[in-house]
Amino acid sequence: MTENFKSGFAAIIGMPNVGKSTLLNKIIGQKISIISEKPQTTRNKILAIYTTDEEQIIFTDTPGIHKPHNKLDEFMLNVANESMNETDVLLFVVDASQSIHDIERKIAKNIDKTGLPCILVMNKIDEVKKEQLLPMIADYSSMHDFAAIVPISAKTGDGVDILLNNIKEYLEEGPQFYDENMVTDQPERQLAAEIIREKMLWLLQKEIPYGVAIEITKMQEKENLTNIYATIYCEKASHKGIIIGKNGEMLKKIGSLARTDIEKMLERKVFLELWVKIKTDWRNSDFLVKNFGYTQAE
């Protein structure tokens, strides 16, 4: 750590499916937040830590901002809004390959109210021609006086270094909040549950909506093996059948893919056992939403 060490907090905000989680994983260099082509993948505020010899940036990856439809959605929206008030700089991520949404104009107005510096991150530039970016940049510039506008591709890494340099301008001399080897505040149980949920989003496509939650019921470490027992909760009997699949084939696929990623995360062999249970309409239950780990710090 250098003598003039700098540190600070950066909150990543934006609509669902604009690439916030992909960007965070690219910056940190490993999987912290799960990725899916479907919106609203991130449900909780993920804390990720980027540390060099000269600075430490603590990132929060928030759930995509959208209109709430149930108790889980309300929780996600509260997490996203609160993150905007607990940071030194905001990163407003938008999808440059899509036209500007009305909700993004509302987000820009909310940014005005915070008084915080905000960097507009125009993601997915690998999917759009440069001349198409100019009118979009002009439109966004008319909504808010952004501290910087940085076109990037979180997928390829193009422009990410420029973004990091812009963030560093808002860091101040201060302590190293976390150990240099720490990349997230998420417990291993939570990361394992999110990896299982990611594989379900990949494999089940549109057959299963967002009515699934994962509970790690037991995580037991032995000499060279970690035993993980997890329960997948869904809202309907028909969904349970789809998750298990014919002769249990789908559940085996979910478990196999999840185990591979969990082994990479833990850097050891893993035995993973999955069960599927029904909890009807759990997303509208305050108790169950909290019980499945979607709780905010007091």
C-alpha positions as CSV (number, residue, x, y, z in Angstrom):
1,M,0.0,0.0,0.0
2,T,1.4,3.4,-1.0
3,E,1.7,6.4,1.2
4,N,-1.0,8.4,-0.5
5,F,-3.5,5.5,-0.7
6,K,-7.0,6.4,-2.0
7,S,-10.3,4.7,-1.5
8,G,-14.0,5.2,-2.2
9,F,-17.4,3.7,-3.1
10,A,-19.0,3.4,-6.6
11,A,-22.6,2.3,-7.1
12,I,-23.5,0.7,-10.4
13,I,-27.1,1.6,-11.3
14,G,-29.4,1.2,-14.4
15,M,-32.2,-0.7,-15.9
16,P,-32.3,-4.6,-16.0
17,N,-30.2,-6.4,-18.5
18,V,-27.8,-3.5,-19.5
19,G,-24.7,-5.4,-18.4
20,K,-24.1,-4.2,-14.9
21,S,-23.1,-7.6,-13.6
22,T,-20.9,-8.3,-16.6
23,L,-19.1,-5.0,-16.1
24,L,-18.5,-5.8,-12.4
25,N,-17.2,-9.3,-13.1
26,K,-14.9,-7.8,-15.8
27,I,-13.4,-5.2,-13.4
28,I,-12.9,-7.7,-10.6
29,G,-11.6,-10.4,-12.9
30,Q,-13.8,-13.2,-11.7
31,K,-17.5,-14.0,-11.2
32,I,-19.0,-12.0,-8.4
33,S,-22.5,-11.4,-9.8
34,I,-24.5,-13.9,-11.9
35,I,-25.2,-13.2,-15.5
36,S,-28.2,-14.0,-17.7
37,E,-29.7,-12.6,-20.8
38,K,-33.0,-12.2,-18.8
39,P,-33.7,-9.0,-16.9
40,Q,-33.7,-8.7,-13.1
41,T,-31.0,-11.3,-12.6
42,T,-29.4,-9.5,-9.7
43,R,-31.7,-9.5,-6.6
44,N,-29.4,-8.2,-3.9
45,K,-26.7,-5.6,-3.5
46,I,-23.4,-7.2,-4.4
47,L,-20.3,-5.7,-2.8
48,A,-17.2,-6.2,-4.9
49,I,-13.7,-4.9,-4.1
50,Y,-11.1,-3.8,-6.6
51,T,-7.7,-3.2,-5.0
52,T,-4.3,-2.1,-6.3
53,D,-1.2,-0.8,-4.6
54,E,-2.5,2.7,-5.0
55,E,-6.3,2.5,-4.5
56,Q,-9.3,0.5,-3.4
57,I,-12.7,0.9,-5.1
58,I,-15.7,-0.7,-3.4
59,F,-18.4,-1.4,-6.0
60,T,-22.1,-2.1,-5.4
61,D,-24.0,-3.9,-8.2
62,T,-27.6,-3.1,-7.6
63,P,-30.8,-4.8,-9.0
64,G,-32.0,-3.3,-12.2
65,I,-34.5,-0.4,-11.6
66,H,-38.0,-1.3,-12.7
67,K,-41.6,-1.1,-11.7
68,P,-42.3,-3.4,-8.7
69,H,-44.9,-6.1,-9.1
70,N,-44.5,-8.0,-5.8
71,K,-42.6,-7.9,-2.4
72,L,-39.4,-9.2,-4.0
73,D,-39.5,-6.5,-6.6
74,E,-40.1,-3.8,-3.9
75,F,-37.0,-5.1,-2.0
76,M,-34.9,-4.9,-5.2
77,L,-36.1,-1.4,-6.0
78,N,-35.3,-0.2,-2.4
79,V,-31.8,-1.7,-2.6
80,A,-31.1,0.1,-5.9
81,N,-32.4,3.5,-4.6
82,E,-30.6,3.3,-1.3
83,S,-27.3,2.5,-3.1
84,M,-27.5,5.9,-4.8
85,N,-27.2,7.6,-1.4
86,E,-24.3,5.5,0.0
87,T,-21.6,6.2,-2.5
88,D,-18.9,8.7,-3.7
89,V,-19.6,8.3,-7.5
90,L,-22.5,6.8,-9.5
91,L,-22.0,4.7,-12.6
92,F,-25.2,4.9,-14.7
93,V,-25.0,2.0,-17.1
94,V,-27.1,2.0,-20.3
95,D,-27.3,-0.3,-23.3
96,A,-26.0,1.7,-26.3
97,S,-27.5,-0.9,-28.7
98,Q,-31.0,0.0,-27.5
99,S,-33.1,3.2,-27.8
100,I,-33.4,5.3,-24.6
101,H,-36.2,4.1,-22.3
102,D,-38.5,6.5,-20.4
103,I,-37.4,4.9,-17.1
104,E,-33.8,5.9,-17.9
105,R,-34.9,9.5,-18.3
106,K,-36.5,9.2,-14.8
107,I,-33.2,7.7,-13.4
108,A,-31.3,10.7,-14.8
109,K,-33.7,13.0,-12.9
110,N,-33.2,11.0,-9.7
111,I,-29.4,11.4,-10.1
112,D,-29.9,15.1,-10.2
113,K,-31.5,14.9,-6.8
114,T,-28.6,13.1,-5.2
115,G,-26.1,15.8,-6.0
116,L,-23.5,13.0,-6.6
117,P,-21.0,12.9,-9.5
118,C,-22.2,10.4,-12.1
119,I,-20.4,8.7,-14.9
120,L,-22.6,7.6,-17.8
121,V,-21.4,4.2,-19.0
122,M,-22.6,3.4,-22.5
123,N,-22.2,-0.4,-22.6
124,K,-22.4,-2.9,-25.6
125,I,-20.6,-0.6,-28.0
126,D,-19.4,-3.8,-29.7
127,E,-23.0,-4.2,-31.0
128,V,-23.4,-0.7,-32.5
129,K,-21.7,1.6,-35.1
130,K,-19.8,4.6,-33.7
131,E,-21.9,7.1,-35.7
132,Q,-25.0,5.8,-34.0
133,L,-23.6,6.7,-30.6
134,L,-23.4,10.4,-31.2
135,P,-27.1,11.3,-31.1
136,M,-27.6,9.1,-28.0
137,I,-24.7,10.9,-26.3
138,A,-26.3,14.2,-27.1
139,D,-29.6,13.1,-25.8
140,Y,-28.2,11.8,-22.5
141,S,-26.1,15.0,-22.2
142,S,-29.3,17.1,-22.3
143,M,-30.8,15.1,-19.4
144,H,-28.0,15.5,-16.9
145,D,-24.6,17.1,-16.6
146,F,-22.6,13.9,-16.4
147,A,-19.1,13.9,-14.9
148,A,-18.0,11.8,-17.9
149,I,-19.5,9.7,-20.6
150,V,-17.5,6.5,-21.3
151,P,-18.4,4.1,-24.1
152,I,-17.4,0.5,-23.2
153,S,-18.0,-3.1,-23.9
154,A,-18.1,-5.0,-20.6
155,K,-18.1,-8.2,-22.7
156,T,-14.8,-7.6,-24.4
157,G,-13.3,-5.2,-21.9
158,D,-13.0,-2.3,-24.4
159,G,-13.0,1.0,-22.6
160,V,-13.0,-0.5,-19.0
161,D,-9.6,0.8,-18.2
162,I,-10.7,4.3,-19.2
163,L,-13.7,3.9,-17.0
164,L,-11.6,2.9,-14.0
165,N,-9.4,6.0,-14.5
166,N,-12.5,8.2,-14.5
167,I,-13.7,6.6,-11.2
168,K,-10.3,7.1,-9.6
169,E,-10.7,10.8,-10.0
170,Y,-13.4,10.7,-7.3
171,L,-11.4,8.7,-4.7
172,E,-9.9,10.5,-1.7
173,E,-7.0,9.7,0.4
174,G,-8.2,7.2,2.9
175,P,-8.0,3.7,4.5
176,Q,-7.9,0.3,2.8
177,F,-11.4,-0.8,4.0
178,Y,-10.9,-4.5,3.0
179,D,-8.0,-6.9,2.8
180,E,-6.3,-6.8,-0.6
181,N,-7.2,-10.5,-1.3
182,M,-10.9,-9.9,-0.6
183,V,-13.1,-9.5,-3.7
184,T,-16.6,-9.6,-2.2
185,D,-18.5,-9.4,1.1
186,Q,-20.9,-12.1,0.0
187,P,-20.6,-15.3,2.1
188,E,-19.7,-18.5,0.2
189,R,-23.2,-19.9,0.9
190,Q,-24.8,-16.9,-0.9
191,L,-22.4,-17.1,-3.8
192,A,-23.1,-20.9,-4.2
193,A,-26.9,-20.2,-4.1
194,E,-26.5,-17.5,-6.8
195,I,-24.4,-19.8,-9.0
196,I,-27.2,-22.5,-8.8
197,R,-29.8,-19.9,-9.7
198,E,-27.7,-18.7,-12.7
199,K,-27.6,-22.1,-14.2
200,M,-31.3,-22.4,-13.9
201,L,-31.7,-19.1,-15.7
202,W,-29.5,-20.4,-18.5
203,L,-31.0,-23.9,-18.9
204,L,-34.7,-23.3,-18.3
205,Q,-35.0,-20.2,-20.5
206,K,-38.6,-18.9,-20.6
207,E,-40.1,-22.0,-19.1
208,I,-39.5,-20.9,-15.5
209,P,-40.1,-17.2,-14.6
210,Y,-38.4,-15.6,-11.6
211,G,-40.3,-17.6,-9.1
212,V,-37.3,-19.6,-7.8
213,A,-35.2,-19.1,-4.7
214,I,-32.2,-21.2,-3.5
215,E,-31.5,-22.1,0.1
216,I,-28.2,-23.7,1.1
217,T,-29.5,-25.9,3.9
218,K,-26.1,-27.3,4.8
219,M,-22.5,-26.6,3.8
220,Q,-19.9,-29.0,5.3
221,E,-16.2,-28.9,4.8
222,K,-14.1,-32.1,5.0
223,E,-10.4,-32.6,4.2
224,N,-10.5,-32.1,0.4
225,L,-14.2,-31.9,-0.2
226,T,-17.1,-29.5,0.5
227,N,-20.5,-31.0,0.8
228,I,-23.3,-28.7,-0.2
229,Y,-27.0,-29.5,0.2
230,A,-29.4,-27.0,-1.4
231,T,-33.1,-26.7,-1.8
232,I,-34.7,-25.0,-4.9
233,Y,-38.0,-23.4,-4.1
234,C,-40.5,-22.8,-6.9
235,E,-44.1,-21.4,-6.8
236,K,-46.0,-24.1,-8.8
237,A,-46.1,-27.9,-9.1
238,S,-45.8,-27.6,-12.9
239,H,-42.5,-25.6,-12.4
240,K,-41.2,-28.3,-10.1
241,G,-41.7,-30.9,-12.8
242,I,-39.8,-28.7,-15.4
243,I,-36.9,-28.1,-13.0
244,I,-36.5,-31.8,-12.2
245,G,-37.1,-32.8,-15.9
246,K,-37.6,-36.3,-17.3
247,N,-35.9,-38.9,-15.2
248,G,-34.3,-36.0,-13.3
249,E,-32.1,-35.0,-16.2
250,M,-32.7,-31.2,-15.9
251,L,-31.8,-31.2,-12.2
252,K,-28.7,-33.2,-13.0
253,K,-27.6,-30.6,-15.6
254,I,-28.2,-27.7,-13.2
255,G,-26.2,-29.5,-10.5
256,S,-23.4,-30.4,-12.8
257,L,-22.9,-26.9,-14.2
258,A,-23.3,-25.3,-10.8
259,R,-20.8,-27.7,-9.1
260,T,-18.1,-26.8,-11.7
261,D,-18.4,-23.1,-11.0
262,I,-18.6,-23.6,-7.3
263,E,-15.5,-25.7,-7.4
264,K,-13.7,-22.9,-9.2
265,M,-14.9,-20.4,-6.6
266,L,-13.9,-22.5,-3.6
267,E,-10.8,-24.0,-5.3
268,R,-11.6,-27.5,-4.1
269,K,-13.8,-30.5,-4.9
270,V,-17.5,-30.1,-4.2
271,F,-20.3,-32.6,-3.7
272,L,-23.6,-30.9,-4.5
273,E,-27.1,-32.3,-3.8
274,L,-30.2,-30.5,-4.9
275,W,-33.8,-30.8,-3.8
276,V,-36.9,-29.1,-5.3
277,K,-39.8,-27.9,-3.1
278,I,-42.9,-25.8,-3.7
279,K,-43.6,-22.5,-1.8
280,T,-46.6,-20.9,-3.4
281,D,-46.4,-17.2,-4.1
282,W,-43.3,-16.8,-1.9
283,R,-42.3,-13.5,-3.7
284,N,-45.3,-11.8,-2.1
285,S,-44.4,-12.9,1.4
286,D,-42.3,-10.6,3.5
287,F,-41.3,-13.5,5.7
288,L,-40.2,-15.8,2.8
289,V,-38.4,-13.0,0.9
290,K,-36.3,-12.3,4.1
291,N,-36.0,-16.0,4.8
292,F,-34.4,-16.6,1.4
293,G,-31.7,-14.0,2.1
294,Y,-33.1,-10.9,0.5
295,T,-32.6,-8.6,3.5
296,Q,-31.2,-5.1,3.8
297,A,-28.7,-4.0,6.4
298,E,-30.2,-2.0,9.2
